[in-house]
Amino acid sequence: HLTGLNNQAQADWELIDPLLQQRLDTIPNLIAIAKRVMTQETDLFTGIAKAREGALKAKSVSDKLASDQQLSGLLASFYARAEAYPQMRSNESMQMAMETLSGIEDKIKYGRQRYGYTVKDYINAATMFPGNTFAGMFGFKSDKWPYFKADETARKGIDAAKLLKD
């Protein structure tokens, strides 16, 4: 049972990993288009660029999850700030880029859900009797597969007054 759950967690991760890369590949186009309109948002663009660079360097599942968490928060800020620019909503290239990224984000959300359920089942099997006995004997570690965690900025509400300032 542990081997099956371990294999399923690996398979679930292998569905998410290319989506994270696809998102990283899409971000430069989105930012290039947005920079033309959102000229005063350089702090956000710099943050996204640094987070993307960190995500590209991440190798382990834990590092990729941490960089995903940071990047997700920054992208949420980007979408919220973009709403304050009417010309962004009417720009066809921007709309296409945002729709592409949104589609990737939806697939990542589904993959995270599936992966999270598998990780929960794996951890339960590795820590509850009798599985914990076998887990120890055969080297199955309960912390092998880390969870996705929500970014702290995603937990905060959006300050609409700040976004709508001219």
HUGICOR-V189784 format. One record per residue. N is the residue number from 1. RES is the residue in three letters. PSI is psi as a letter, one per 40 degrees, with the letter a starting at -180 (NA if undefined). Layout:
n:N res:RES psi:PSI
n:N res:RES psi:PSI
This chain:
n:1 res:HIS psi:d
n:2 res:LEU psi:d
n:3 res:THR psi:d
n:4 res:GLY psi:d
n:5 res:LEU psi:d
n:6 res:ASN psi:d
n:7 res:ASN psi:d
n:8 res:GLN psi:d
n:9 res:ALA psi:d
n:10 res:GLN psi:d
n:11 res:ALA psi:d
n:12 res:ASP psi:d
n:13 res:TRP psi:d
n:14 res:GLU psi:e
n:15 res:LEU psi:d
n:16 res:ILE psi:d
n:17 res:ASP psi:d
n:18 res:PRO psi:d
n:19 res:LEU psi:d
n:20 res:LEU psi:d
n:21 res:GLN psi:d
n:22 res:GLN psi:d
n:23 res:ARG psi:d
n:24 res:LEU psi:d
n:25 res:ASP psi:d
n:26 res:THR psi:d
n:27 res:ILE psi:d
n:28 res:PRO psi:d
n:29 res:ASN psi:d
n:30 res:LEU psi:d
n:31 res:ILE psi:d
n:32 res:ALA psi:d
n:33 res:ILE psi:d
n:34 res:ALA psi:d
n:35 res:LYS psi:d
n:36 res:ARG psi:d
n:37 res:VAL psi:d
n:38 res:MET psi:g
n:39 res:THR psi:d
n:40 res:GLN psi:e
n:41 res:GLU psi:f
n:42 res:THR psi:d
n:43 res:ASP psi:d
n:44 res:LEU psi:d
n:45 res:PHE psi:d
n:46 res:THR psi:d
n:47 res:GLY psi:d
n:48 res:ILE psi:d
n:49 res:ALA psi:d
n:50 res:LYS psi:d
n:51 res:ALA psi:d
n:52 res:ARG psi:d
n:53 res:GLU psi:d
n:54 res:GLY psi:d
n:55 res:ALA psi:d
n:56 res:LEU psi:d
n:57 res:LYS psi:e
n:58 res:ALA psi:h
n:59 res:LYS psi:d
n:60 res:SER psi:i
n:61 res:VAL psi:d
n:62 res:SER psi:d
n:63 res:ASP psi:d
n:64 res:LYS psi:d
n:65 res:LEU psi:d
n:66 res:ALA psi:d
n:67 res:SER psi:d
n:68 res:ASP psi:d
n:69 res:GLN psi:d
n:70 res:GLN psi:d
n:71 res:LEU psi:d
n:72 res:SER psi:d
n:73 res:GLY psi:d
n:74 res:LEU psi:d
n:75 res:LEU psi:d
n:76 res:ALA psi:d
n:77 res:SER psi:d
n:78 res:PHE psi:d
n:79 res:TYR psi:d
n:80 res:ALA psi:d
n:81 res:ARG psi:d
n:82 res:ALA psi:d
n:83 res:GLU psi:d
n:84 res:ALA psi:e
n:85 res:TYR psi:g
n:86 res:PRO psi:d
n:87 res:GLN psi:d
n:88 res:MET psi:d
n:89 res:ARG psi:d
n:90 res:SER psi:e
n:91 res:ASN psi:h
n:92 res:GLU psi:d
n:93 res:SER psi:d
n:94 res:MET psi:d
n:95 res:GLN psi:d
n:96 res:MET psi:d
n:97 res:ALA psi:d
n:98 res:MET psi:d
n:99 res:GLU psi:d
n:100 res:THR psi:d
n:101 res:LEU psi:d
n:102 res:SER psi:d
n:103 res:GLY psi:d
n:104 res:ILE psi:d
n:105 res:GLU psi:d
n:106 res:ASP psi:d
n:107 res:LYS psi:d
n:108 res:ILE psi:d
n:109 res:LYS psi:d
n:110 res:TYR psi:d
n:111 res:GLY psi:d
n:112 res:ARG psi:d
n:113 res:GLN psi:d
n:114 res:ARG psi:d
n:115 res:TYR psi:d
n:116 res:GLY psi:d
n:117 res:TYR psi:d
n:118 res:THR psi:d
n:119 res:VAL psi:d
n:120 res:LYS psi:d
n:121 res:ASP psi:d
n:122 res:TYR psi:d
n:123 res:ILE psi:d
n:124 res:ASN psi:d
n:125 res:ALA psi:d
n:126 res:ALA psi:e
n:127 res:THR psi:e
n:128 res:MET psi:i
n:129 res:PHE psi:h
n:130 res:PRO psi:e
n:131 res:GLY psi:d
n:132 res:ASN psi:d
n:133 res:THR psi:d
n:134 res:PHE psi:d
n:135 res:ALA psi:d
n:136 res:GLY psi:d
n:137 res:MET psi:d
n:138 res:PHE psi:e
n:139 res:GLY psi:f
n:140 res:PHE psi:h
n:141 res:LYS psi:h
n:142 res:SER psi:d
n:143 res:ASP psi:e
n:144 res:LYS psi:d
n:145 res:TRP psi:h
n:146 res:PRO psi:i
n:147 res:TYR psi:i
n:148 res:PHE psi:i
n:149 res:LYS psi:i
n:150 res:ALA psi:h
n:151 res:ASP psi:i
n:152 res:GLU psi:d
n:153 res:THR psi:d
n:154 res:ALA psi:d
n:155 res:ARG psi:d
n:156 res:LYS psi:i
n:157 res:GLY psi:i
n:158 res:ILE psi:h
n:159 res:ASP psi:g
n:160 res:ALA psi:d
n:161 res:ALA psi:d
n:162 res:LYS psi:d
n:163 res:LEU psi:d
n:164 res:LEU psi:e
n:165 res:LYS psi:i
n:166 res:ASP psi:NA
